Amino acid sequence: MKRVKLIVAYDGTNYHGWQTQPNAVTIEEVLNHHLSELLKEEIKVIGASRTDAGVHALGNVAVFDTSARMPADKISYALNTRMPEDIRIQDSCEVPSDFHPRFQKTTKTYEYRILNRRFPDPTRRLNSFFYYYPLDVVKMQEASLYLVGEHDFKSFCTEKPEVTNTVRTIYSLNVIKEGDMIIIRVTGNGFLYNMVRIIAGTLIRVGGGFIEPQQIKKILEAKDRTLAGETARPEGLTLIGIRYGGNIQGERM
């Protein structure tokens, strides 16, 4: 028996998120099905990040156990011949049997992309959020600095009863403009439910002049979700990669 790690990239448009659920097609379900067929045994993957419906990934991580003789590094090639075009394995390798993709220290990087122009661009509709009102990127960047560091992000998450600790650390948060695309790139030690999308929604409010940059500090301190911006739409969000300690990497930067 060996444990295999996959780096998984996907366009989440046609899926109801990562986690298997009844009456809906998910990334996890598709992986389990095709791996089980390929390796001739029941496979159930464990994912690092349970991305929401419509959210994309370049470097999500999953592991599974198998007794199949196929070398771990060959599984990615064989699996890609079976997968739908909007899911592709970027790498596969054997990892220690006690390696768990969620229960250890990681650094995650997300990008939220905002298409900020007068009219939509249909060629970019699946991986960016269209917003026609002009946004002030300088103010958005100024506001983002208040979020860097260790904070209680209760104002920036959708509450889940099982989550009691809402303190997280953001290592970097940058707002970059490339033509008519605004990219919010955030790296941290972990993210709460909808945290990146709420940060994006709040920075959009700042860029539109509805919230002053310095108000972000007060929103953080209030620990009140109603004071932050809307939860931005899922299609703009991509999990760029997950970095693990030691030599086990899960990142496609």
Residue pairs with C-beta under 8 A, 6 or more apart in sequence:
1 65
1 66
1 67
1 97
2 65
2 66
2 67
2 72
2 94
2 97
3 63
3 64
3 65
3 94
3 95
3 96
3 97
3 99
4 63
4 64
4 65
4 66
4 72
4 75
4 92
4 93
4 94
4 95
5 61
5 62
5 63
5 72
5 92
5 93
5 94
5 95
5 99
5 101
5 248
5 250
6 31
6 45
6 61
6 62
6 63
6 64
6 75
6 76
6 79
6 89
6 91
6 92
7 59
7 60
7 61
7 89
7 90
7 91
7 92
7 250
7 251
7 252
8 27
8 31
8 57
8 59
8 60
8 61
8 62
8 87
8 88
8 89
8 90
9 57
9 58
9 59
9 60
9 87
9 88
9 89
9 90
9 252
10 27
10 56
10 57
10 60
10 86
10 87
10 88
11 56
11 86
11 87
11 126
11 127
12 27
12 51
12 52
12 53
12 54
12 55
12 56
12 57
12 234
13 54
13 56
13 86
13 126
13 235
14 25
14 86
15 25
15 26
15 27
15 30
15 53
15 54
16 24
16 25
16 26
16 53
17 26
17 27
17 50
17 51
17 52
17 53
17 54
17 55
18 26
18 27
18 28
18 47
18 49
18 50
18 51
18 60
19 26
19 28
19 47
19 50
20 26
20 28
20 29
20 32
27 47
27 51
27 60
27 87
28 45
28 47
28 62
30 83
30 84
30 87
31 43
31 45
31 62
31 87
32 43
32 44
32 45
34 79
34 82
34 83
35 43
35 45
35 64
35 66
35 75
35 79
36 42
36 43
37 82
38 70
38 75
38 78
38 79
38 82
39 66
39 68
39 70
39 75
40 68
41 66
41 67
41 68
43 64
43 66
44 64
45 62
45 63
45 64
46 62
46 63
46 64
46 100
46 101
46 102
47 60
47 61
47 62
47 101
47 102
48 60
48 61
48 62
48 101
48 102
48 106
48 242
48 250
49 57
49 60
49 61
49 108
49 239
49 242
51 57
51 60
51 237
51 239
52 194
52 234
52 237
53 234
54 233
54 234
54 235
55 234
55 235
55 237
55 238
55 239
56 127
56 235
56 237
56 238
56 239
57 238
57 239
58 90
58 238
58 239
58 240
58 241
58 252
59 90
59 239
59 240
59 241
59 242
59 250
59 251
59 252
59 253
60 239
60 242
60 250
61 101
61 242
61 250
62 101
63 95
63 99
63 100
63 101
65 97
70 78
72 92
72 93
72 94
73 92
73 93
73 94
74 92
75 89
75 92
76 89
76 90
76 91
76 92
79 89
79 92
80 88
80 89
83 89
90 252
95 248
99 248
101 242
101 250
104 244
104 245
105 189
105 244
105 245
106 189
106 190
106 242
106 243
106 244
107 171
107 187
107 188
107 189
107 242
107 243
108 187
108 188
108 189
108 190
108 191
108 239
108 241
108 242
108 243
109 185
109 186
109 187
109 239
109 240
109 241
109 242
109 243
109 251
109 253
110 185
110 186
110 187
110 191
110 196
110 237
110 238
110 239
110 240
111 183
111 184
111 185
111 186
111 237
111 238
111 240
112 129
112 183
112 184
112 186
112 196
112 197
112 199
112 200
112 232
112 236
112 237
112 238
113 127
113 128
113 129
113 181
113 182
113 183
113 184
113 236
113 238
114 128
114 129
114 130
114 131
114 135
114 181
114 182
114 183
114 184
114 200
114 204
114 236
115 121
115 124
115 128
115 129
115 130
115 131
115 180
115 181
116 131
116 132
116 134
116 135
116 180
116 181
116 182
117 130
117 132
117 180
118 132
119 132
120 130
121 130
121 180
124 181
125 235
126 235
127 235
127 236
127 238
128 181
128 235
128 236
129 200
129 232
129 233
129 235
129 236
131 204
133 208
134 208
135 182
135 204
135 207
135 208
136 206
136 207
136 208
136 209
137 175
137 176
137 177
137 182
137 207
139 206
139 207
139 209
139 213
140 175
140 182
140 184
140 203
140 204
140 206
140 207
140 213
141 174
141 175
142 213
143 202
143 203
143 206
143 211
143 213
143 214
143 215
143 216
144 173
144 174
144 175
144 184
144 203
144 216
145 173
146 213
146 214
146 216
146 217
146 220
147 156
147 170
147 173
147 199
147 216
147 220
148 170
148 171
148 172
148 173
149 169
149 170
150 167
150 168
150 169
151 167
151 168
151 169
151 170
151 220
152 166
152 167
152 220
152 223
153 166
153 167
153 168
153 192
153 195
153 220
154 166
154 223
154 224
154 225
155 219
155 220
155 222
155 223
155 224
155 225
155 227
155 228
156 192
156 195
156 198
156 199
156 202
156 219
156 220
156 225
156 228
157 163
157 166
157 192
157 193
157 194
157 195
157 198
157 225
158 192
158 193
158 194
158 198
158 225
158 231
159 193
159 225
160 193
163 192
163 193
166 192
166 223
168 188
168 189
168 190
168 191
168 192
168 195
169 188
169 189
169 190
170 186
170 187
170 188
171 187
171 188
171 189
172 185
172 186
172 187
173 184
173 185
173 186
173 187
173 199
174 184
174 185
174 186
175 182
175 183
175 184
175 185
175 203
176 182
176 183
176 185
177 183
182 207
184 199
184 200
184 203
185 240
186 196
186 199
194 231
196 237
197 231
197 232
197 233
197 234
197 237
198 225
198 228
198 229
198 230
198 231
198 232
200 232
200 236
200 237
201 228
201 229
201 230
201 231
201 232
202 211
202 216
202 219
202 228
202 229
203 229
204 229
204 230
204 232
205 211
205 229
205 230
206 212
206 213
206 216
211 219
211 229
218 227
219 227
219 228
240 251
240 252
240 253
241 250
241 251
241 252
241 253
242 250
242 251
243 249
243 250
243 251
244 250
